């Protein structure tokens, strides 16, 4: 609590004008509505179409839940504070808000890594992929959630801390107090939840692209299993996924590194608010990448919009199933 009191004293007034706060609030409200709507549609598709309930898609269900968590909890609290002009939920609200945002963010990164591993095993190592069971996938997904629980709870128990950022309207890791606790926590988070996942994604998707090109060159692409869509270009998809991962989390990592090895006071206020906004942006671009770009999901969405019954819409492909594509009900 003393640390919070000192932060409050140092805050003074917000680094943003009320107009700028209102602009941010408008963005958060719009992004929140889009995120909630698109991710709820994703969940409704899995409810309506049993054919979509595969092991791979179960990871995406969990990813949609993380997006809904950020859009349903983080966006409204931050938008309300921006409209108010300062953080309005007190010390306890700040701890809950920051912890939940870190929790859902870390879980999202972990689940993206699980998706990459699944794609690698299914396409590059079918000998291993076919041996994967639902229990295997559940353990990988559970590991992603437990990792998020650990890192989001550490600032609450004393490893680093949560506090309002310079805008005064949102809470995050207190990077303005760059002591040994903050630096060690930040370095650990960046290594475990940014560098390692990015390395894993690059490795997995690079090998996926090489494998697909090899099969295309041999005119035997049908012998492997590409279940993201009927005829999707896996190489392009991989580039988009990695690029968006970097776009979302690089600004936040830069701010933390800047605060760790430089003077936190020199970090521009706009960058301080843009960094977490970019990290949260995954809540509305994930459905575009993992759902809209998937031909089967696109058919399901069209069917739902047109109120078609399951009998009137075909979402299955002719690609043979591996373990990661088999319905969860089997």
Buried (B, 14 or more C-beta within 10 A) or exposed (E): EEEBEEBBEEBEEBBBEEEBBBEBBEBBBEBBEBBBEBBBBBBEBBEBBEBBBBBBBBBBBBBBBBBBBBBBBBBBBBBBBBBBBBBBBEBEBBBBBBBBBBBBBBBBBBBBBBBBBBBBBBBBBBEEBBEBEBEBBEEBBEEBBEBBEEBBEBBBEEBBBBBBBBBBBBBBBBBBBBEEBBBEBBBBBBEBBBEEBBEBBBEBBBBBBEBBEEBEEEEEBEEBBBBBBBEBBBBEBBEBBBEBBBBBBBBBBEBBBBBBEEEBEEBEBEEBBBBBBBBBBBBBBBBEBBBBBBBBBBBBBEBBEEEEEEEEBEBEBEBEBBBBBBEBEE
